[in-house]
Amino acid sequence: MQTERKYKYLGIFTCLYIVFQLVSDVTAGKIISFFSFPVSVTVLYFPVTYIFADVLTEVYGYAKARSVLWIVMLSSILAGLLYILVVAIPPAATFNANDAYTRVLGQIPRILIGGWLAVFAGEISNDYVMAKLKILSKGKLLWTRTISSTIVGQLVNTIVFYVIGLYGILANNILFQAILTGWLLKVFVEVIFTPLTYMVVGWLKRNEGEDYYDTNTNFNPFKFKPPF
């Protein structure tokens, strides 16, 4: 029986992935103006989760990245349910900040569900494109894989979230503008961070002694196996 290989840094990257996802969940409701277009403030840092996805898929393979994504999703869902519970519990008579807690944490179920579906659909699409392009390119031209996978993954993520969460709330023309602007911003962040992605991938490959190719991988997105 083959022993499952243990990695030194997979757990650290999983923790960072979870942190950025949970922070994005809580702060997604803040809308900022970008060239007069309303977008969530998370466009400034949520794309970092796609960098984690790229690094995990490139170094450890699609199956490991998929398992980490499931852990991230379960963490996000559990946190979301706890936020709902926190809002539902009546405050003490002396606590005068309950309205603030409710405003930040009291997310509409439609928004929560849209966010969860968007994250899963977008990131699994990102990982799939990343893994397939690595095989086609024989491991060369990493930047083409990271940017291409982000273009696809972030497009899926942005469309799913805005359509499920905000269709009928925003006017259709504003909805389209928000989707386009949010998508382009996320891709732009990925491009800016490409040199850092190269550094992290190179460092991990050397220190983990791993450079996985998904030639015989089962790409079923619902298959889960603990990554540790």
C-alpha positions in Angstrom: 0.0 0.0 0.0 1.4 3.4 -1.0 1.9 5.9 1.8 0.4 9.3 1.2 3.1 11.9 0.8 3.4 14.6 3.4 4.1 18.2 2.5 5.8 20.9 4.7 3.9 23.9 3.5 0.5 22.7 2.2 -1.1 23.4 5.6 0.3 27.0 5.7 -1.1 27.8 2.3 -4.5 26.2 3.3 -4.7 28.5 6.3 -3.8 31.6 4.3 -6.4 30.6 1.7 -9.1 30.3 4.4 -8.2 33.6 6.0 -8.5 35.5 2.7 -11.8 33.8 1.9 -13.3 34.6 5.3 -12.2 38.2 5.2 -13.7 38.5 1.7 -17.0 37.0 3.0 -17.3 39.6 5.7 -16.2 42.6 3.7 -17.9 41.9 0.4 -20.8 44.1 1.3 -18.7 47.3 1.1 -19.2 48.9 -2.3 -16.5 51.3 -3.6 -16.5 53.4 -6.7 -14.0 52.5 -9.4 -14.1 55.0 -12.3 -17.7 55.6 -11.3 -18.6 51.9 -11.4 -19.8 50.3 -8.2 -17.8 47.2 -7.2 -17.2 45.3 -4.0 -14.0 46.3 -2.1 -13.0 42.6 -2.3 -11.9 43.1 -5.9 -8.7 44.5 -4.3 -7.7 41.4 -2.4 -10.1 38.5 -3.2 -8.1 37.7 -6.3 -5.3 36.6 -4.0 -7.3 33.4 -3.4 -6.9 32.7 -7.1 -3.1 33.0 -6.7 -3.3 30.5 -3.9 -5.3 28.2 -6.2 -2.8 28.6 -9.0 0.1 27.9 -6.7 -1.6 24.8 -5.2 -2.6 23.4 -8.6 0.8 24.1 -10.1 2.9 22.5 -7.3 0.7 19.9 -5.7 -1.8 19.1 -8.5 -5.5 19.5 -9.1 -6.6 16.9 -6.6 -4.8 18.6 -3.7 -6.1 22.0 -4.8 -9.7 20.6 -5.0 -9.4 19.2 -1.5 -8.1 22.5 -0.1 -11.0 24.3 -1.9 -13.5 22.0 -0.2 -12.0 22.9 3.2 -12.1 26.6 2.3 -15.8 26.2 1.3 -16.8 24.3 4.5 -15.0 27.0 6.6 -16.8 29.7 4.8 -20.2 28.0 5.2 -19.6 27.4 8.9 -18.5 31.0 9.4 -21.6 32.2 7.5 -23.9 30.1 9.7 -22.2 31.4 12.8 -22.6 35.0 11.6 -26.4 34.4 11.2 -26.5 33.0 14.7 -24.7 36.0 16.1 -27.1 38.3 14.5 -30.1 36.3 15.7 -29.1 36.2 19.4 -30.7 39.2 21.2 -28.1 41.7 22.5 -27.7 42.7 26.2 -29.5 45.8 27.2 -26.2 47.6 27.7 -24.8 46.7 24.3 -25.5 49.6 21.9 -23.5 48.3 18.9 -25.9 45.6 17.8 -27.1 47.5 14.7 -23.5 47.7 13.5 -23.0 44.0 13.9 -26.3 43.3 12.2 -25.5 45.6 9.3 -22.1 43.9 8.7 -22.8 40.3 9.5 -26.5 40.1 8.7 -26.1 39.0 5.1 -29.1 38.1 3.0 -29.2 34.3 2.4 -29.4 35.0 -1.4 -26.1 36.8 -1.2 -24.5 34.1 1.0 -25.6 31.3 -1.3 -24.5 33.3 -4.4 -21.1 33.9 -2.9 -20.6 30.2 -2.0 -21.6 29.0 -5.4 -19.5 31.7 -7.1 -16.4 30.8 -5.1 -16.7 27.0 -5.8 -17.6 27.3 -9.5 -15.0 30.0 -10.1 -12.1 28.3 -8.3 -12.7 24.8 -9.6 -12.8 26.3 -13.1 -9.5 28.0 -12.4 -7.9 24.8 -11.1 -9.1 22.8 -14.1 -7.8 25.2 -16.7 -4.5 25.5 -14.8 -4.0 21.8 -14.6 -4.9 21.1 -18.3 -2.8 23.9 -19.6 0.2 22.6 -17.6 0.0 19.3 -19.5 -0.5 21.0 -22.9 2.4 23.4 -22.3 4.6 20.7 -20.8 5.1 22.8 -17.7 6.5 25.8 -19.6 5.2 29.4 -19.7 3.7 29.5 -16.2 2.3 33.0 -16.8 0.1 31.8 -19.6 -1.5 29.3 -17.3 -2.0 31.6 -14.3 -3.5 34.4 -16.4 -5.6 32.2 -18.6 -7.0 30.2 -15.6 -7.8 33.5 -13.8 -9.6 34.9 -16.9 -11.8 31.9 -16.9 -12.2 31.4 -13.2 -12.8 35.0 -12.3 -15.3 35.4 -15.1 -17.3 32.4 -13.8 -17.0 33.7 -10.2 -18.2 37.2 -11.1 -21.1 36.2 -13.3 -22.4 33.6 -10.8 -22.2 35.9 -7.8 -23.7 39.0 -9.5 -26.5 37.1 -11.2 -27.5 35.0 -8.2 -26.9 37.7 -5.6 -27.9 40.9 -7.3 -30.0 40.2 -10.4 -33.3 42.1 -10.0 -31.7 44.3 -7.4 -29.4 46.3 -9.7 -30.6 47.6 -13.0 -29.4 45.3 -15.8 -27.0 47.8 -17.3 -25.4 48.5 -13.9 -25.3 44.7 -13.3 -23.4 44.2 -16.6 -21.0 47.1 -15.8 -20.3 45.7 -12.4 -19.6 42.3 -13.7 -17.3 43.6 -16.4 -15.5 46.0 -14.1 -15.1 43.4 -11.3 -13.8 40.8 -13.7 -11.3 43.0 -15.3 -10.0 44.3 -12.0 -9.5 40.8 -10.7 -7.6 39.7 -13.8 -5.5 42.9 -13.5 -4.6 42.0 -9.9 -3.5 38.5 -11.1 -1.3 40.1 -13.8 0.3 42.5 -11.3 1.1 39.6 -8.9 2.5 37.3 -11.6 6.2 37.9 -10.6 5.3 37.1 -7.0 3.5 33.9 -8.2 6.6 32.9 -10.0 8.7 33.4 -6.9 6.4 31.4 -4.6 5.9 28.6 -7.1 9.7 28.2 -7.7 10.4 28.3 -4.0 7.7 25.7 -3.2 8.8 23.4 -6.0 12.4 23.4 -4.7 11.5 23.0 -1.0 8.7 20.5 -1.4 10.5 18.5 -4.2 7.2 18.5 -6.1 6.0 19.6 -9.5 2.8 17.7 -10.1 1.3 16.9 -13.6 -2.4 15.9 -13.7 -2.0 13.3 -16.4 -4.2 10.6 -14.7 -6.3 12.8 -12.4 -10.0 12.4 -11.8 -11.3 15.9 -12.4 -14.7 15.3 -10.7 -15.1 18.6 -8.7 -17.2 16.8 -6.0 -14.6 14.2 -5.2 -13.0 15.0 -1.8 -10.1 13.5 0.0 -8.4 15.2 3.0 -5.2 16.9 1.8 -3.2 16.3 4.9 
